[in-house]
């Protein structure tokens, strides 16, 4: 029989969210029952606080990225995220009740919110993290692969299970397609099926799959088991296209669509670009005098840094930033910036930490060379190198580059060509699945990236 409690990643996030909302409702009840009880229009004000409180918590929790199961797998990380969400939410509720509802929140209950909310969220999440890695919550999996992938077997298993089984899978058995068990003892595998939930298979050409393996997959589906390819698993779980797995199937998997008919997507992109150009433009005008003053004392040299980048259809354009490196940063040749690059000036580190150096890029957006959301543009010298490493790299240039993008909010700081290829998996996933919903997710996650100084 299949397990009753097995949960995929989305179901785990939903499970956590429901528990979070129950905790929120409990604290809102205590707050409204003690603070508003006996006041004028108590029920109306309480309902307003409930609705506003739940919506506000959902937004804060999403922006802080508290439902990233891969990140929140360690107790200290769980507590840190819960503490940030709890404190922000508590103060937000305080201001809502005082300013919006125009009522007084007693200090004891505010202290209760501040003290207990983070600990309640932490306790709930620690309990869930222990549940999720326990056997009843994990999907027992058989991983089948070709002998040419033997060298990648351990890495593939780690990808399937995730850090501390955060993906919800436990590989109980891994077999090569030419393993004697398929041909000589198929009954043994059939007897295992009642204890198995999922079968994941990785082979180069699925039309050449051995008939014994195909028969086993058919029997697995007869038993009602999940059966899918490693590529489809990787894409749905990590929201990226696994370039090293695709080979000749790349364009079939990428499945580029004609975007001309997607007027809603185009309209949303234009609206985002226009709105953020106005907002960021105002911030830029206010920031320039301050950067100019500090630049004079701490970072002497030109205020702006202009560089050629590759944009849509492979055309070069100028990108503008506040200079954060020494003037002769590339006297020994072009190289990518690293996280602790010695060429970055002390003031430049401050600019980069708060993404202030990125603000002048709106000039490229206004010129029509960039959008706010899209793959990050790269220099021609690196594009040429990356094209040699992976022939699909230039597919990024089918759309406008962006100031922020899916790779920037999903992957760490890119320091070398290998990181750029890894980011390409996320860029191509974005190109394939580009939508208003995905753009909104990127905007929210960009806030998290800036708050926690992740990505580039």
C-alpha positions as CSV (number, residue, x, y, z in Angstrom):
1,X,0.0,0.0,0.0
2,X,1.1,3.6,-0.6
3,X,1.9,5.7,2.4
4,X,-0.9,8.0,3.6
5,X,1.4,10.7,4.8
6,X,3.8,11.2,1.8
7,X,3.9,14.9,0.8
8,X,5.6,16.5,-2.2
9,X,7.3,19.9,-1.9
10,X,4.2,22.0,-2.7
11,X,2.2,19.9,-0.2
12,X,4.8,20.4,2.5
13,X,4.8,24.2,2.0
14,X,1.0,24.2,2.2
15,X,1.2,22.1,5.3
16,X,3.6,24.6,6.9
17,X,1.5,27.6,5.7
18,X,-1.7,26.2,7.3
19,X,0.1,25.7,10.6
20,X,1.5,29.2,10.4
21,X,-2.0,30.6,9.8
22,X,-3.4,28.7,12.7
23,X,-0.7,30.2,15.0
24,X,-1.4,33.7,13.6
25,X,-5.2,33.3,14.2
26,X,-4.5,32.2,17.7
27,X,-2.4,35.3,18.5
28,X,-4.9,37.6,16.7
29,X,-7.7,36.1,18.8
30,X,-5.8,36.7,22.0
31,X,-5.0,40.3,20.9
32,X,-8.5,41.2,19.8
33,X,-10.2,39.4,22.7
34,X,-8.2,41.3,25.3
35,X,-7.6,44.6,23.5
36,X,-10.9,45.2,21.7
37,X,-13.4,43.4,23.9
38,X,-16.1,45.8,25.1
39,X,-15.1,48.5,22.7
40,X,-17.4,50.1,20.1
41,X,-18.0,47.9,17.0
42,X,-15.8,45.1,18.4
43,X,-16.8,42.5,15.9
44,X,-16.1,44.7,12.9
45,X,-12.7,45.8,14.1
46,X,-11.8,42.2,15.0
47,X,-12.7,40.9,11.5
48,X,-10.6,43.7,10.0
49,X,-7.6,42.7,12.1
50,X,-8.1,39.0,11.3
51,X,-8.3,39.6,7.5
52,X,-5.5,42.2,7.4
53,X,-3.4,40.2,9.8
54,X,-3.6,37.0,7.7
55,X,-2.9,38.8,4.4
56,X,0.0,40.7,6.0
57,X,1.6,37.6,7.4
58,X,1.4,35.8,4.1
59,X,3.1,38.7,2.3
60,X,5.9,39.1,5.0
61,X,6.5,35.3,5.1
62,X,6.7,35.1,1.4
63,X,9.1,38.0,1.0
64,X,11.3,36.7,3.8
65,X,11.3,33.4,1.9
66,X,10.3,31.4,5.0
67,X,8.8,28.6,2.8
68,X,12.1,27.8,1.1
69,X,12.5,24.2,2.4
70,X,16.0,23.8,1.1
71,X,17.3,26.9,3.0
72,X,15.2,26.3,6.2
73,X,16.6,22.8,6.9
74,X,18.8,23.8,9.9
75,X,17.4,24.8,13.3
76,X,19.4,28.0,13.5
77,X,18.1,29.1,10.0
78,X,14.5,28.2,11.0
79,X,14.8,30.3,14.2
80,X,16.4,33.2,12.4
81,X,13.7,33.3,9.7
82,X,10.9,32.8,12.3
83,X,12.4,35.6,14.4
84,X,12.5,38.1,11.5
85,X,8.9,37.2,10.4
86,X,7.6,37.3,14.0
87,X,9.1,40.7,14.9
88,X,8.1,42.3,11.6
89,X,4.6,40.9,11.9
90,X,4.2,41.9,15.5
91,X,5.1,45.5,14.9
92,X,3.0,45.6,11.8
93,X,-0.1,44.4,13.8
94,X,0.7,47.0,16.4
95,X,0.7,49.9,13.9
96,X,-2.4,48.5,12.2
97,X,-4.4,48.4,15.4
98,X,-3.1,51.9,16.5
99,X,-3.3,53.7,13.1
100,X,-5.9,51.9,11.2
101,X,-8.3,50.7,13.9
102,X,-7.4,53.7,16.1
103,X,-7.3,51.7,19.3
104,X,-4.7,51.2,22.0
105,X,-2.7,48.0,22.3
106,X,-1.6,47.3,25.8
107,X,2.2,46.8,26.2
108,X,1.8,43.3,27.8
109,X,0.1,41.9,24.7
110,X,2.6,43.6,22.4
111,X,5.4,42.0,24.4
112,X,3.6,38.7,24.2
113,X,3.4,39.1,20.4
114,X,7.1,39.9,20.2
115,X,8.3,37.2,22.6
116,X,6.0,34.3,21.7
117,X,5.2,34.6,18.0
118,X,8.8,33.8,16.8
119,X,9.2,30.9,19.2
120,X,5.8,29.5,18.3
121,X,6.7,29.6,14.6
122,X,10.1,28.1,15.3
123,X,8.6,25.2,17.5
124,X,6.0,24.4,14.8
125,X,8.7,24.4,12.0
126,X,11.1,22.3,14.0
127,X,8.4,19.8,14.6
128,X,7.5,19.7,10.9
129,X,11.2,19.4,9.9
130,X,11.5,16.3,12.1
131,X,8.2,14.9,10.7
132,X,9.2,15.5,7.1
133,X,12.4,13.6,7.4
134,X,10.8,10.7,9.2
135,X,9.9,7.6,7.3
136,X,6.1,8.0,7.1
137,X,6.6,11.3,5.3
138,X,9.2,10.2,2.7
139,X,8.5,8.6,-0.6
140,X,10.4,5.4,-1.0
141,X,12.1,5.6,-4.4
142,X,13.8,3.3,-6.9
143,X,16.3,5.1,-9.1
144,X,17.1,3.5,-12.5
145,X,19.9,4.7,-14.6
146,X,22.1,3.7,-17.6
147,X,25.6,2.5,-17.0
148,X,27.1,5.6,-18.6
149,X,25.7,7.6,-15.7
150,X,27.3,5.4,-13.0
151,X,29.8,8.2,-12.3
152,X,27.0,10.6,-11.5
153,X,24.9,8.1,-9.4
154,X,25.6,9.6,-6.0
155,X,25.1,13.2,-7.2
156,X,21.8,12.2,-8.8
157,X,20.7,10.5,-5.6
158,X,21.6,13.6,-3.6
159,X,19.5,15.7,-6.1
160,X,16.6,13.4,-5.7
161,X,16.6,13.4,-1.9
162,X,17.7,17.0,-1.4
163,X,19.5,18.3,1.7
164,X,18.3,16.3,4.7
165,X,15.6,14.7,2.5
166,X,14.0,18.2,2.0
167,X,12.5,17.0,-1.4
168,X,10.5,14.3,0.4
169,X,12.2,11.3,-1.4
170,X,14.3,8.5,0.0
171,X,16.2,6.4,-2.5
172,X,15.8,2.8,-1.3
173,X,17.3,1.1,-4.3
174,X,19.4,2.3,-7.3
175,X,19.8,0.0,-10.3
176,X,21.6,0.2,-13.6
177,X,19.4,-0.7,-16.6
178,X,21.6,-3.6,-17.5
179,X,21.4,-5.0,-13.9
180,X,20.8,-8.8,-14.0
181,X,17.8,-8.4,-11.6
182,X,15.6,-7.0,-14.4
183,X,16.2,-10.0,-16.7
184,X,16.8,-12.9,-14.2
185,X,14.7,-12.0,-11.2
186,X,11.9,-9.6,-12.1
187,X,9.7,-11.1,-9.3
188,X,12.0,-9.7,-6.7
189,X,11.4,-6.1,-8.0
190,X,7.7,-6.8,-8.3
191,X,7.6,-7.9,-4.7
192,X,9.3,-4.6,-3.7
193,X,6.6,-2.5,-5.4
194,X,4.1,-2.5,-2.4
195,X,6.9,-0.8,-0.4
196,X,7.8,1.7,-3.1
197,X,6.1,5.0,-3.9
198,X,8.1,6.4,-6.8
199,X,10.3,5.3,-9.7
200,X,12.7,7.8,-11.3
201,X,14.6,6.8,-14.4
202,X,17.5,8.5,-16.2
203,X,18.6,7.2,-19.6
204,X,19.9,9.0,-22.8
205,X,17.4,7.7,-25.3
206,X,14.1,6.4,-23.9
207,X,13.3,4.6,-27.2
208,X,16.3,2.3,-26.5
209,X,15.0,1.4,-23.0
210,X,15.5,-2.4,-22.3
211,X,12.3,-4.3,-22.6
212,X,12.8,-5.7,-19.0
213,X,13.0,-2.2,-17.6
214,X,10.0,-1.1,-19.6
215,X,8.0,-4.1,-18.2
216,X,9.0,-3.2,-14.7
217,X,7.9,0.5,-15.2
218,X,4.6,-0.8,-16.5
219,X,4.1,-3.1,-13.5
220,X,4.9,-0.1,-11.2
221,X,2.2,2.0,-12.9
222,X,-0.2,-1.0,-12.5
223,X,0.5,-0.7,-8.8
224,X,-0.4,3.0,-8.9
225,X,3.2,4.2,-8.4
226,X,4.7,7.5,-9.6
227,X,7.0,7.0,-12.6
228,X,8.9,9.9,-14.2
229,X,12.2,10.9,-15.8
230,X,15.0,12.4,-13.9
231,X,14.8,15.5,-16.2
232,X,11.1,16.1,-15.4
233,X,11.8,15.5,-11.7
234,X,14.7,18.0,-11.7
235,X,12.7,20.7,-13.5
236,X,9.6,20.5,-11.3
237,X,11.6,20.3,-8.1
238,X,14.4,22.8,-8.6
239,X,12.6,25.0,-11.2
240,X,15.6,24.8,-13.5
241,X,16.5,23.0,-16.7
242,X,19.3,20.4,-16.1
243,X,21.5,21.2,-19.1
244,X,24.0,18.4,-18.5
245,X,21.1,15.9,-18.7
246,X,19.3,17.1,-21.8
247,X,21.7,16.5,-24.7
248,X,19.9,16.1,-28.0
249,X,16.6,16.5,-26.3
250,X,17.3,20.2,-25.3
251,X,15.0,21.9,-27.8
252,X,12.2,19.4,-27.1
253,X,12.4,20.1,-23.4
254,X,12.9,23.9,-23.8
255,X,9.7,24.0,-25.8
256,X,9.9,27.7,-26.8
257,X,6.5,29.2,-27.5
258,X,5.5,32.1,-29.7
259,X,5.3,35.0,-27.2
260,X,3.7,37.5,-29.6
261,X,0.2,36.4,-28.7
262,X,0.9,36.9,-25.0
263,X,-0.4,40.4,-24.7
264,X,-1.0,40.2,-21.0
265,X,2.6,39.3,-20.3
266,X,3.8,42.1,-22.5
267,X,1.5,44.6,-20.9
268,X,2.6,43.5,-17.4
269,X,6.3,43.8,-18.4
270,X,5.7,47.3,-19.7
271,X,3.8,48.3,-16.6
272,X,6.5,46.9,-14.2
273,X,9.2,48.7,-16.2
274,X,7.4,52.0,-16.2
275,X,6.4,51.8,-12.5
276,X,9.8,50.8,-11.3
277,X,11.6,53.3,-13.5
278,X,9.6,56.1,-11.8
279,X,10.2,54.7,-8.3
280,X,13.9,53.7,-8.8
281,X,14.4,57.0,-10.7
282,X,13.3,59.0,-7.7
283,X,15.6,57.0,-5.5
284,X,18.5,57.4,-7.9
285,X,18.1,61.2,-8.0
286,X,18.1,61.3,-4.2
287,X,21.0,59.0,-3.8
288,X,23.4,60.6,-6.4
289,X,24.5,63.5,-4.2
290,X,25.2,61.2,-1.3
291,X,27.2,58.7,-3.4
292,X,29.0,61.7,-5.0
293,X,30.1,63.0,-1.6
294,X,31.2,59.6,-0.2
295,X,32.8,58.8,-3.6
296,X,35.0,61.9,-3.4
297,X,36.4,61.0,0.0
298,X,36.3,57.1,0.0
299,X,36.3,56.1,-3.6
300,X,38.1,58.8,-5.7
301,X,37.5,58.5,-9.4
302,X,34.6,58.5,-11.9
303,X,31.1,58.3,-10.3
304,X,29.7,55.9,-12.9
305,X,31.0,52.8,-14.6
306,X,30.0,52.1,-18.2
307,X,30.4,48.7,-19.7
308,X,29.4,46.9,-22.9
309,X,27.0,44.0,-22.4
310,X,25.3,41.5,-24.7
311,X,21.5,42.0,-24.9
312,X,18.6,40.8,-27.0
313,X,19.5,39.1,-30.3
314,X,23.2,39.2,-29.3
315,X,23.5,43.0,-29.8
316,X,25.8,45.0,-27.5
317,X,24.6,47.9,-25.4
318,X,25.9,50.1,-22.6
319,X,25.1,49.3,-19.0
320,X,25.5,51.9,-16.3
321,X,26.5,51.4,-12.6
322,X,27.9,53.3,-9.7
323,X,31.6,52.4,-9.7
324,X,32.4,50.1,-6.9
325,X,35.9,48.9,-7.9
326,X,39.3,50.6,-8.1
327,X,39.9,52.5,-11.4
328,X,42.4,50.1,-12.9
329,X,40.4,47.0,-11.9
330,X,41.1,45.1,-15.1
331,X,44.6,46.2,-15.9
332,X,45.6,42.5,-15.9
333,X,42.7,41.4,-18.0
334,X,39.0,40.9,-17.8
335,X,37.7,38.6,-15.0
336,X,34.5,38.1,-13.2
337,X,33.9,39.7,-9.8
338,X,34.0,37.4,-6.8
339,X,32.2,37.7,-3.5
340,X,35.2,39.0,-1.6
341,X,37.0,40.6,-4.6
342,X,40.1,42.6,-3.6
343,X,39.3,45.1,-6.4
344,X,36.2,46.3,-4.6
345,X,36.8,49.4,-2.6
346,X,35.5,49.7,1.0
347,X,32.7,52.1,-0.1
348,X,32.1,49.9,-3.1
349,X,31.3,47.0,-0.7
350,X,28.6,49.2,0.9
351,X,27.2,50.1,-2.5
352,X,27.1,46.4,-3.4
353,X,25.7,45.2,-0.1
354,X,22.6,47.3,-0.5
355,X,22.5,47.0,-4.4
356,X,22.9,50.8,-4.7
357,X,25.5,50.3,-7.4
358,X,22.7,48.7,-9.6
359,X,20.4,51.8,-9.5
360,X,21.8,53.5,-12.7
361,X,20.8,50.5,-14.7
362,X,17.4,52.1,-15.2
363,X,19.1,54.2,-17.9
364,X,19.4,51.0,-20.0
365,X,15.7,50.2,-19.2
366,X,14.6,53.6,-20.3
367,X,16.7,53.2,-23.5
368,X,14.9,50.0,-24.2
369,X,18.0,47.8,-24.0
370,X,16.9,46.1,-20.7
371,X,13.9,45.2,-18.7
372,X,13.6,44.9,-15.0
373,X,13.1,41.2,-15.1
374,X,15.1,38.9,-17.3
375,X,18.5,37.1,-17.6
376,X,21.4,39.2,-16.4
377,X,23.4,40.5,-19.4
378,X,27.0,39.4,-19.6
379,X,30.1,40.8,-21.3
380,X,31.0,39.5,-24.8
381,X,34.4,38.1,-23.7
382,X,32.6,35.8,-21.2
383,X,29.7,35.1,-23.6
384,X,32.1,33.8,-26.2
385,X,33.8,31.5,-23.5
386,X,30.4,30.3,-22.2
387,X,29.2,29.5,-25.8
388,X,32.2,27.2,-26.1
389,X,31.3,25.5,-22.8
390,X,27.6,25.2,-23.6
391,X,26.2,25.7,-27.1
392,X,22.8,26.7,-25.6
393,X,24.1,29.7,-23.7
394,X,23.0,32.2,-26.4
395,X,19.4,31.1,-26.1
396,X,19.3,33.6,-23.2
397,X,19.4,36.4,-25.8
398,X,15.9,35.6,-27.2
399,X,14.5,38.1,-24.7
400,X,15.7,41.3,-23.2
401,X,18.2,41.0,-20.3
402,X,17.0,42.2,-16.8
403,X,18.2,43.9,-13.7
404,X,16.9,41.0,-11.7
405,X,15.9,37.5,-12.8
406,X,15.1,34.0,-11.8
407,X,18.7,32.9,-11.6
408,X,19.5,35.9,-9.4
409,X,16.9,35.0,-6.8
410,X,17.4,31.2,-6.9
411,X,21.2,30.9,-7.1
412,X,24.2,32.1,-5.1
413,X,26.6,34.9,-6.1
414,X,28.2,33.9,-9.4
415,X,32.0,34.0,-9.3
416,X,33.1,32.0,-12.3
417,X,32.1,30.4,-15.6
418,X,30.8,27.3,-13.9
419,X,28.4,29.4,-11.8
420,X,27.3,31.1,-15.0
421,X,26.4,27.8,-16.6
422,X,24.6,26.7,-13.4
423,X,22.6,30.0,-13.6
424,X,21.8,29.3,-17.2
425,X,19.6,26.4,-16.0
426,X,17.4,28.9,-14.2
427,X,17.5,31.5,-17.0
428,X,16.3,28.9,-19.5
429,X,13.6,27.7,-17.1
430,X,12.4,31.3,-16.9
431,X,12.4,31.7,-20.7
432,X,10.4,28.5,-21.0
433,X,7.9,29.2,-18.2
434,X,7.8,33.1,-18.4
435,X,4.5,34.4,-17.0
436,X,3.0,37.1,-15.0
437,X,2.9,34.8,-11.9
438,X,6.6,33.9,-12.3
439,X,7.5,37.6,-12.7
440,X,5.6,38.5,-9.5
441,X,7.5,35.7,-7.6
442,X,10.8,37.2,-8.9
443,X,9.9,40.7,-7.7
444,X,9.0,39.3,-4.2
445,X,12.2,37.2,-4.0
446,X,14.3,40.1,-5.2
447,X,13.3,41.9,-1.9
448,X,14.5,38.8,0.0
449,X,17.8,38.8,-2.0
450,X,18.4,42.4,-1.2
451,X,17.5,42.0,2.5
452,X,19.8,39.0,3.0
453,X,22.5,40.1,0.5
454,X,22.2,36.9,-1.7
455,X,22.7,36.5,-5.4
456,X,24.1,39.0,-7.8
